[in-house]
Structure formats: structure tokens, C-alpha cells
Amino acid sequence: MAYCLWAAGHSTKEMLRAFEGDSTYEIAGKWKVKRCDIHTYFTDDFWHNLSIYTTFKSMGLPYNIGWAEHPKEIIHLIRIFNSADIMSQNSQQAK
């Protein structure tokens, strides 16, 4: 969900300030999220994992070994973010 919110541009300080106290909703992928709660999804873990994913997208897998030899956590993270990316793109096209 956080990825879909981020991809839609809802993580900027200006946007988050505008959403303070706003109890209307945004659609993030397949989820309905209160605007005033959006800031809670942008945790340190999210930013860390997003950094790993965006680095993978631009540079590939981190080690010079086959994909099956990478730590399962990295492969799992990539799968989660790939799914979120596809969901985000599909929801943007539906608009």
C-alpha cells in the first residue's frame, strides 16, 4: 500500500501537510486510505526497502551470482515491490 501511495506522489511533505486532518480517502492500488493516515505508512523500513528496490531496478541484483543464490529476503522484497508496482500502474491506468 505504501508503494502505491508513494508512486501516486502522496509522500511529499507538502502533500502530507495538506492531508492533515483530512478524513476523505485516497485509493492506493486496491486499498482505500484516509488521507490523514497516509503519513503512517512511510516508515523508516519502507524508505529502506524502497531504496533497495529502486537500486535493484536500476542496477540489477546485488551479487554476481545466480538469483537462487541471493538471500531470500532480497528476492522476497523484490517480488513484493514488483507486485506493488504493477498494481500501482494498473490503478493509474484505470483513472
N, C-alpha and C positions, 0 to 999 in steps of 0.2 A: 504494500500500500504506500509506504513512504517513497518508494521509487516512482510510482505513478504521480504522486503529489509533486515530487521534485521535477520530474520530466515535464509536468504541466506549468512549471515556473512558480510554484507556491512556496518555495523555500527562501525567497529573498527577504531581507529584513523589512523592506518597505511593504511587501505583501503580508508578512506575518503581523506587522503593526496594524495594517488595515483590517485584518481579521479579528483583532482583539475585541472580545465582547460580542462578536457577530455569531448568532446562533443559526444562521442559514447554513445550507450544506453545499459541499462540492462533491462531485463524483470523481473518484480516483480508481481507475480501472473498473472493477466490479463492486467497489465499496462506496458507501455514502458516508461522508465525514463532515462533522460540524467544523465550520471554519475556525471557530475559537479554539478547537482542539488540535488543529493541524501542527502547530509547533511541537507538540509532544512526540511526534513521530520522527523528528530529526535529532536522534540521539547521537552520541559520540560513536557508538557501534555502527550506526547507519553510515555516517560520514566515512569511517574507516573502511567498511565493506564496499561502499561506493567507489572509494579511491582504488581499491584492489581491482574491482570490476572494470573501471574505466582504463586502468593501466593494462589489464588483460585485453580489452577491446582494441587498444592502440598498439600493443606490443606483442600480444600472444601470451602463451603460457610461460610462467617464470623460469622454469628449469629446462635445460637441454636434455630432456628425457621424454619418453612417451607419456601420453595423457594418463594412462593407467598407473603410472609410477608417481604421479603427483599426489600430494596429501589430499585425502578425500574431502577435507574441509574446503579446499580451494575449488575442487570440481563441484561440490555441492553449492557453494556460493555462486559460482558462475551459472549453474543451472537455475538457481532462484532468480538471479538478476536477469538472465536471458528471458525467462518466463515473464517477469515483470515488464521488461522492455517490450516484448510482443504484446502484452495486454495493454500497455500504455499506448502503443502505436495504434492498435485496433480501436481503442476508445477515442483517440484523437480523430481517426478517420470517420467514426460514426457521427461526429458532431457536424 
